[in-house]
Amino acid sequence: MRSDIHWLIFYFFVIVSWIAVLFTSENASEVAAFKSIYGADFWIELCSQAAGSDDYFSLFLMWVIMSGAMMMPTLVPTLRTYQDLIFSGAGSSLGFILILSGFLLIWVSYSALISVLQAIFINFGLVDQNGQFIYPLLSSAILTSAGLYQFSRFKNACASKCRAPLIFFMEFWSEERTASFKMGLRLGLSCLGCCWMLMFLAFVGGTMSLVFMGLATVMMVFEKLPKLGEYISKPLGYALIVGAGLNVVLTL
């Protein structure tokens, strides 16, 4: 019987990430059953009380949690393809973990950079304590930018890597011990190019907002599905641009 311990590790981290999201969300104070874990105030203050550069570590940890919870599910189609390679004898459980590690390293790096950006936003009074832009026109500008990005060639090129994982593995496969980790880095970079603007929309929907994170995760998962993804990107782009327009109208 083949061991699927790598899948247990994968889903363990996904579940832990979403539990952490629940703790640090706007509704964290309602999770009474878990108040004993470091205390409810710790989890609430992790994101809602961030005060700019002085709380950089809290911001960084918040974005790492967000990235893990939102981006790992989008990797499932690719990992299932790698699972087929394990069954054929080409891949291994260690290779699976190394791919996941390389992928997550890219998003941890993104978290470090965007945490600096959020600290700057806070210092200049552009976002509130929930991580949302205070000025509606700024939110509309980000929505419009994200919508237009959905139509860019770069976005499509990155998304195509995620939608054709077998072709990706055939292109970059190597027997070297570090090859799996390098493929994970490549996958992470492709995923970053595909989804960084959608993640940036957290400043519109609210960082660690369960509603935003749930909706964004579903959209990003759909975008990466091999047979469905290409029919999602452009309609999503139109929806974001329309949303930006409605936001302007509602604030007039």
TORROVO-191262 format. One record per residue (C-alpha): residue in one letter; x negated, y, z negated. Coordinates in steps of 0.02 Angstrom, whole numbers, padded with zeros to 5 digits, always signed. Layout:
# TORROVO-191262
AXYZ;...
END
This chain:
# TORROVO-191262
M+00000+00000+00000;R-00070+00169+00050;S-00088+00299-00088;D+00009+00461-00069;I-00073+00544-00218;H-00115+00694-00109;W+00070+00728-00083;L+00099+00719-00270;I-00038+00848-00295;F+00034+00958-00158;Y+00212+00958-00225;F+00149+00978-00404;F+00069+01144-00356;V+00223+01198-00258;I+00336+01163-00407;V+00218+01247-00530;S+00208+01399-00417;W+00397+01417-00408;I+00415+01392-00596;A+00288+01533-00619;V+00389+01638-00497;L+00544+01610-00603;F+00450+01664-00759;T+00383+01823-00679;S+00540+01872-00583;E+00661+02009-00632;N+00767+01877-00718;A+00625+01800-00818;S+00701+01858-00982;E+00849+01745-00947;V+00741+01588-00948;A+00767+01561-01134;A+00715+01378-01131;F+00536+01425-01085;K+00508+01573-01200;S+00390+01469-01305;I+00263+01458-01161;Y+00147+01603-01203;G+00303+01701-01252;A+00433+01778-01136;D+00347+01948-01141;F+00189+01877-01062;W+00282+01815-00908;I+00388+01972-00888;E+00241+02091-00907;L+00138+01991-00781;C+00219+02086-00638;S+00348+02209-00703;Q+00231+02312-00812;A+00085+02329-00692;A+00004+02500-00711;G-00110+02516-00561;S-00296+02476-00561;D-00296+02449-00749;D-00188+02295-00723;Y-00275+02229-00568;F-00294+02053-00636;S-00106+02041-00670;L-00070+02102-00494;F-00193+01978-00421;L-00119+01833-00520;M+00055+01885-00466;W+00006+01883-00282;V-00082+01716-00299;I+00078+01644-00373;M+00181+01721-00233;S+00064+01656-00099;G+00062+01481-00169;A+00251+01473-00188;M+00291+01547-00018;M+00152+01485+00096;M+00123+01305+00042;P+00298+01250+00101;T+00260+01323+00273;L+00112+01202+00288;V+00220+01046+00271;P+00241+01012+00460;T+00052+01022+00483;L+00017+00911+00334;R+00143+00783+00395;T+00047+00776+00558;Y-00113+00749+00461;Q-00023+00612+00364;D+00002+00521+00530;L-00186+00535+00557;I-00213+00458+00385;F-00103+00311+00435;S-00204+00290+00594;G-00366+00285+00494;A-00433+00451+00557;G-00389+00558+00407;S-00401+00532+00220;S-00325+00592+00057;L-00484+00691+00023;G-00468+00772+00194;F-00288+00818+00153;I-00342+00904-00009;L-00487+00992+00078;I-00370+01060+00213;L-00253+01123+00079;S-00398+01200-00017;G-00462+01295+00135;F-00287+01354+00175;L-00259+01419-00002;L-00429+01505-00008;I-00374+01618+00135;W-00215+01665+00042;V-00308+01693-00121;S-00421+01813-00025;Y-00267+01900+00046;S-00199+01912-00131;A-00359+01997-00189;L-00347+02127-00051;I-00162+02164-00065;S-00177+02178-00254;V-00300+02321-00227;L-00175+02400-00108;Q-00032+02383-00232;A-00139+02460-00369;I-00169+02609-00254;F+00017+02621-00218;I+00053+02623-00405;N-00081+02753-00441;F-00007+02868-00308;G+00172+02840-00367;L+00229+02754-00206;V+00303+02597-00287;D+00403+02570-00446;Q+00367+02444-00584;N+00457+02307-00484;G+00338+02330-00338;Q+00464+02415-00221;F+00430+02570-00120;I+00512+02720-00203;Y+00537+02815-00040;P+00667+02738+00079;L+00584+02810+00235;L+00424+02719+00189;S+00522+02557+00173;S+00600+02588+00344;A+00428+02618+00420;I+00365+02452+00352;L+00521+02361+00412;T+00498+02434+00586;S+00314+02388+00589;A+00353+02210+00535;G+00489+02199+00667;L+00375+02259+00806;Y+00237+02141+00749;Q+00354+01995+00782;F+00338+02034+00969;S+00148+02050+00972;R+00037+01929+01067;F-00073+01907+00915;K+00075+01853+00809;N+00130+01730+00943;A-00046+01659+00963;C-00062+01629+00776;A+00112+01554+00762;S+00079+01436+00908;K-00064+01357+00809;C+00057+01318+00668;R+00190+01249+00786;A+00073+01127+00873;P-00028+01047+00731;L-00078+00891+00829;I-00156+00999+00966;F-00242+01100+00830;F-00318+00943+00752;M-00373+00878+00923;E-00459+01043+00960;F-00554+01062+00796;W-00574+00882+00736;S-00746+00831+00677;E-00819+00687+00577;E-00925+00804+00470;R-00885+00804+00284;T-00845+00989+00283;A-00736+00981+00440;S-00573+00963+00345;F-00609+01115+00238;K-00655+01216+00392;M-00492+01162+00476;G-00401+01220+00320;L-00485+01390+00335;R-00434+01400+00518;L-00256+01352+00475;G-00255+01483+00337;L-00316+01617+00456;S-00184+01570+00586;C-00051+01571+00451;L-00113+01740+00388;G-00104+01813+00563;C+00072+01744+00580;C+00144+01793+00411;W+00046+01936+00331;M+00173+02068+00382;L+00319+01965+00318;M+00227+01948+00152;F+00195+02136+00152;L+00383+02160+00154;A+00377+02116-00031;F+00352+02303-00056;V+00524+02326+00020;G+00615+02181-00062;G+00519+02188-00226;T+00365+02089-00276;M+00416+01929-00365;S+00599+01957-00319;L+00681+01786-00308;V+00800+01844-00171;F+00661+01914-00062;M+00545+01768-00091;G+00677+01637-00058;L+00735+01719+00104;A+00559+01756+00165;T+00501+01579+00130;V+00646+01505+00228;M+00611+01620+00376;M+00426+01580+00377;V+00458+01393+00366;F+00581+01404+00512;E+00457+01507+00614;K+00327+01369+00601;L+00439+01223+00648;P+00376+01150+00814;K+00541+01151+00909;L+00632+01292+00821;G+00501+01422+00779;E+00491+01509+00947;Y+00678+01544+00939;I+00662+01627+00767;S+00524+01756+00788;K+00604+01878+00909;P+00779+01878+00831;L+00695+01907+00664;G+00601+02053+00739;Y+00763+02132+00802;A+00843+02103+00632;L+00700+02191+00542;I+00708+02341+00660;V+00898+02353+00639;G+00875+02340+00451;A+00752+02485+00458;G+00880+02589+00553;L+01020+02548+00431;N+00907+02592+00286;V+00876+02765+00362;V+01062+02793+00393;L+01108+02742+00216;T+00982+02863+00141;L+01039+03015+00240;
END
